[in-house]
């Protein structure tokens, strides 16, 4: 099958096939993920071409109608990249040319697959980040609800994994909720980096056509342009790396949370449990209730944290300009969003069913959690801190430390006053500032001629 770049002079068919298999790699499967976005980019590009006189109105209309069909197919999972076609960009152009003849061959004026794939990736990231934000918000809400509900249920706090000070389920759930707020703050920064239009940079050096790059920026609802065409192309790999880092931040919160869950479910802790049908059994040990869901969240969360490093290694020593190396980033980057979304969904579901043990601190082994409480009580009664510390330490050594287990933590962020309302407000503000609505509005208008 002819390539977009085939000039019809090649007679080395066997060698060509060998090279094609190696260079195309997994692109035929992976580029299907980009297909709807490739079509959206093409609609914006041809509308702009018409505005500068490189297509006439009839041609534009024909192309938009045909692209709408392809978009439909891509949306409903009926878009394939045929054997012998290199990538999504070639497939779409081939389909248009088969349907419309020479008009199909006109759409590539003033662009290159280099800015096309970059654009597709950015539109894909924007779309996926929106879903990640929605699912992160749902998990956040679930955690906040649990934090409020179990505000007064105490839990041992650990340092060095040794019993340290009283904590609470309110603080524990709320901590992971607040962690997600910072992760979304980071995600917002990279979203805004991604939300800049590279189209018109073509192969990486612009075009001699008078392209109206602001027009495609507005049509696609980008916040602004990547102005400098060389920088626009340099964004390939850099944007994915930054976005991967932010996805990894959410992955990190999930992985740490999952580790806590596995630990707290362990019989020696026994702080939490889940209904039997949400745990997994063993093929040999009949008593087993294993936390496989959280083990996999932990592993996937850690794997997500590795992704930005992988991209860093692929791109670290590349000079400016396009390089085929960049194609490989898609292999782990595109599926990462689905992995993260699955983790967020299952974590939310599991937390809807979590069971909490009450009265954990009644056990003798946790009495030393109250040592600082005891010291503080003496301080409030007038003893200097270091002296009170010594008194309590000596009582512990002598085996006659018998603390009063009432606690009164009142400052902001502490057991009695975790600041959940403030955390809610912070999250609300972050989510609102993503401004997904202006993207939706632009994309709704994109098809209106
Ligand atoms: N599949 C390629 C990629 O992902 C598309 C761009 C190809 N450009 C090129 N000059 N070979 O990078």
Boltz pocket constraint, residues with backbone or C-beta under 6 A from the ligand:
constraints:
  - pocket:
      binder: B
      contacts: [[A, 27], [A, 87], [A, 113], [A, 114], [A, 117], [A, 322], [A, 323], [A, 324], [A, 326], [A, 327], [A, 328]]
      max_distance: 6.0
